[in-house]
Amino acid sequence: MYDAFGIVNSSARDVWVEGMQDYRPIGAFSFLGRYRVIDFPISNMSNSNIDRIMVYVNNKPRSLVEHVGTGRHYNINSKSGRLHLLFNENKGRNDIYNTDISSYIENMEYVKRQHNPYVVIAPNYMVYTIDYSSLITTHVESGADITMLYHAVDNAKDSYLNCKVLNLNKQKGVLSLEPNHGNAKNRNIFMDTYVMKTELFIDLVYKARELSSMFTLADMVNEVCGELDVRGVAHRGFFASITDFKSYYDANMSLIDYKSAQNLFHEDWPIYTRTNDSCPTHYYDTAEVRNSIISNGCMIEGTIENSIIGRGCVIKKGAVIRNSIVLGGCVIGENVHVENHVVDKQAKIIRAKEVVAPPENPGYVKRSDTL
């Protein structure tokens, strides 16, 4: 095992989840009723014996800070490890300056304190599992300067449009990075995940700042692809990139399928999260639940089909929920029909009896709203 520290980065350009991101960063989004999106990169690092982890936070940090806390629930070594939340205090009004490079520069003093020879950088808006220790070993044994993780997809014309793609040669060397313009269905989607030496990472951050205030780390790596040995490594298994509202909805809904969930969750690879003590869900005689994920602490009297219900929800008698994601603490009143929607936390749908959207364009009910 090669010694590395981890960075969970939150600065991603062209990433915005309409509605939900008004209240919290993507890392704090509820996922499958139980987890938060950020649980996946941190758990991957913890399971890979990376116990010094920096989590970068840019905007509306309260819910993320509350969830991550000291990091004790991520099984990080309490003697040698630490999970550290880092903030970009100089957040500019113009989004072109709000890059991962600006966050790294702002916190460079802390980065330089890390004595680990390698760094693993992962995003807070992608959901996947991987053993980073194996990835680091592959990186070191290959002799590459930078290793980048990618996922080969065959639906890039319609999906992953806010992601970057890797152009590779036959030896898996990275020729360049470019935005996914949706002009080809088979592409190698870059997973915003890097492995490199710490000293090279620091050097690239400073060079990026000198070249352009708009540069991201991906821009900088693209700039040096001809000078350095940059290689791609393919990821296999479940992969989701949450870059807009539809991709958040689709990522959750796809995991209702048990076979898909098996590609993400493994018995020997736990996904840690902050837990709370609550009673089991109570199913009344009138309840009908099919092909759904129900969290604890709920009271179910109505019908739920192909949906995800968060903690502490109340689904009244006669209510019907189909193809929807209902976040924690919501109340769905009697005889209310909700279909193809994301219902944000603490919302109440009582008087509106039909809340239905088309499948290709799911609807959204605001946090703490009453309909």
LUMMIKE-698917 format. One record per residue (C-alpha): residue in one letter; x, y, z negated. Coordinates in steps of 0.25 Angstrom, whole numbers, plus 2048, in hexadecimal, padded with zeros to 3 digits. Layout:
N
AXYZ/...
% end
This chain:
371
M800800800/Y80680D804/D8038197FB/A7FA823800/F7F082E7FB/G7E3831801/I7DC83D807/V7CD83E809/N7CB84A812/S7BE852813/S7C185C81E/A7BC85782B/R7B8861837/D7AB85F83E/V7A5856833/W79885B82D/V78C854828/E78085D82A/G77885F81D/M77F855814/Q78D85D814/D78686980F/Y786863802/R79385B801/P79F856809/I79E849811/G7A6842807/A79B8447FD/F79083F806/S788833801/F78B826808/L78281A808/G77B81F7FC/R78781B7F2/Y7948217F7/R79982E7FC/V7A182F809/I7AE833802/D7AD8267FA/F7B281E806/P7C0825809/I7C38267FA/S7BF8177F8/N7C8813804/M7D481A7FE/S7D18157F0/N7D08077F5/S7DD8097FD/N7E480C7F0/I7E581B7F4/D7E38217E6/R7E782F7E9/I7DC8367F1/M7D98447F5/V7CB8487F9/Y7CA855800/V7BD85D7FE/N7B9869806/N7AB86E804/K79F86B7FA/P7A88627F2/R79F8607E6/S7988537E9/L7A584D7EE/V7AD8517E2/E7A284C7D9/H7A283E7E0/V7B183D7E1/G7B48427D3/T7C183D7CE/G7C18317D7/R7C08267CC/H7B581F7D3/Y7BE81C7DF/N7C78137D8/I7D381C7D9/N7DF8187D0/S7DD8207C4/K7EC8217C0/S7F38247CE/G7E78287D6/R7DF8357D8/L7D383A7E0/H7D58497E2/L7CB8527E8/L7D185D7F0/F7CB86A7F6/N7CD874801/E7CC8817FA/N7CF889806/K7C388480E/G7C288E81A/R7B489481F/N7B888F82D/D7B788082E/I7C387F838/Y7CC88282C/N7C5877823/T7CE86B827/D7D4860820/I7E2867822/S7DD87381A/S7D986A80F/Y7E686380F/I7EE87080F/E7E6876803/N7E98697FB/M7F7866800/E7FE8687F3/Y7F685C7ED/V7F88547FA/K8078567F8/R8068507EA/Q8038437F0/H80F83A7F0/N80882F7F8/P81082D805/Y80382B80D/V7F583180E/V7E882C813/I7DE836818/A7CF83381A/P7C383B81C/N7B783D813/Y7AC83B81E/M7AF82E823/V7AA82081D/Y7B381481F/T7BB80A817/I7CA807819/D7D6802811/Y7DF80E812/S7EB80680C/S7EB7FD819/L7EA80A822/I7F681081B/T7FE80381D/T7FA80382B/H7FF81182C/V80C80F826/E80F80282D/S80C80883B/G816813838/A80C81E83D/D80C82C838/I7FD82D837/T7F2822837/M7E482683A/L7D881E838/Y7CD81C843/H7C0815846/A7BD810854/V7AF813858/D7A6810864/N79C81B861/A7A4828862/K79B82E86C/D790830862/S79782F854/Y7A483484D/L7A3841855/N7A984A84A/C7B5840849/K7C283F84F/V7C7834858/L7D582E85A/N7DB82C867/L7E4820866/N7EF81986F/K7F080A870/Q7F9809864/K7EE81185B/G7F781D85B/V7EE82A85A/L7F0833866/S7E683D862/L7DA84185A/E7CD848860/P7BF84B85C/N7B5840860/H7AD84786B/G7A483B86E/N7A983987C/A7AD82A879/K7A681F871/N7B381886D/R7BC820865/N7C581F859/I7BF82884E/F7C982E845/M7C682B836/D7CD837831/T7D682E829/Y7E582F82A/V7F1828823/M7FF82F823/K80A83381B/T80783E810/E813846815/L80E845824/F80084981F/I805856818/D80E859824/L80285882E/V7F9861825/Y80386C825/K80586B834/A7F686B836/R7F587882E/E80087E836/L7FA87A844/S7EC87E841/S7E3882836/M7D887A83D/F7E086D83D/T7DB861836/L7E4855833/A7DE84E83F/D7E285A848/M7F0859842/V7F184A844/N7EC84C853/E7F7856855/V80284D850/C7FD840857/G808841861/E813843857/L81083A84C/D80C82B84C/V7FD82C84A/R7F581E84A/G7E781A849/V7E280F841/A7D4809844/H7C9808839/R7BF7FC838/G7B37FC830/F7A880682D/F7AB814831/A7A2820830/S7A682F832/I79C83982C/T79E845834/D78F84A835/F781847830/K77E83B83A/S78B834837/Y788835828/Y77A82F82A/D780824834/A78B82082B/N78281D81F/M777816827/S78180D82E/L785807821/I77780381D/D77B7F7827/Y7827ED81E/K78C7E8829/S7907F782B/A7927F981C/Q79A7EC81B/N7A47F3824/L7A67FF81A/F7A47F880C/H7AD7ED808/E7AE7E57FB/D7BC7E87F9/W7BC7F67FD/P7B27FE7F3/I7AD80B7F6/Y7AD8137E9/T7A481E7E6/R79F8267DA/T79481D7D3/N7888217CA/D78081A7C0/S7728187C5/C76780E7C4/P7648047D0/T75B8087DB/H74C8057D7/Y7447FF7E3/Y7358007E0/D72A7F67E6/T7278007F2/A7368017F6/E73B7FB803/V7497FC806/R7507F6813/N75E7F7818/S76280380F/I76C807805/I76680B7F8/S76F8127ED/N76C8107DE/G7638187D5/C7588197E0/M7498177DE/I7438117EB/E7348107EE/G7348137FD/T73980C809/I74880E80D/E74D80881B/N75B809820/S75F814817/I76981880C/I76481E7FF/G76D8257F5/R76D8247E6/G7618287DD/C75782A7E9/V7488297E7/I7408237F2/K7318247EF/K72681B7F3/G72281B802/A72F822806/V73681D812/I74581F815/R74B81A822/N75981C828/S75D82681E/I76782A814/V76282F806/L76C8357FD/G76C8347EE/G76183A7E5/C75683C7F0/V74783A7EF/I73F8357FA/G7308377F7/E72482F7F9/N72182B808/V72D83380D/H73382E81A/V74283181C/E74982B828/N75682E82F/H75A838824/V76583B81A/V75F84180D/D769848805/K76B8477F6/Q76084B7EC/A75684E7F8/K74784B7F6/I73E848801/I7308487FC/R726851804/A72C84E812/K726841815/E72D83F823/V73C842823/V74183B830/A74C83E83A/P750837847/P75A82C845/E76583384E/N76483F846/P76283C837/G75C84782E/Y76184D821/V75A851814/K76285B80C/R7688597FF/S75E85C7F3/D7538607FD/T74585D7FB/L73C85A807/
% end
